[in-house]
C-alpha cells in the first residue's frame, strides 16, 4: 500500500523584510524610548502623567501597525517544513504579537479610564509597573525576532550578528 506524505506546514521568517520593517519605524521607537524615560523618571506631575497616558496610546497604535506590517511582510505561513530550517520559533514570535498587543491595550485602556475618573495620579505607580512588565516582555520578543533575522540571513552560522 503506497504511503502518501503530507508536508507539515510551518511559519518561516522573511528576514530581510522583517529587518526592513523594524528599521523603518522611527516614530514607534521614539515613543517607546519616551515612555521608558518617563517610567524611569518617576515624575508624578500632571504634565508628565498626561504625557505618559498619551504616549501609551501612541505606542498601542504604533505597535498595532508595526505588528501588522511584520506579519504581512516578515512571516510566511504554510511553507513546507523542510524549507524552514532553524525557524522553529517563527510561529511563536508571530503569535506573541497578539499577546503583546492585548497586554498593552489593556494597560492603555485602564490608564485612560483612570485619567477620565481622576484617579490616575493615585494609580500611576501601578500603570508604571504594568508598562515595565510589558516592556520586559516586548524586549524579549524583539530579541527573539532579532535571532530569527540573524538565522534567516545566515549570520548565526558564522557567529556574526
PyMOL commands that set and color helices and strands:
alter all, ss='L'
color gray80, all
select helices_A, chain A and resi 15-23+26-41+46-74+81-83+90-117+120-152+156-158
alter helices_A, ss='H'
color red, helices_A
select strands_A, chain A and resi 9-13+75-80
alter strands_A, ss='S'
color yellow, strands_A
deselect
rebuild
show_as cartoon
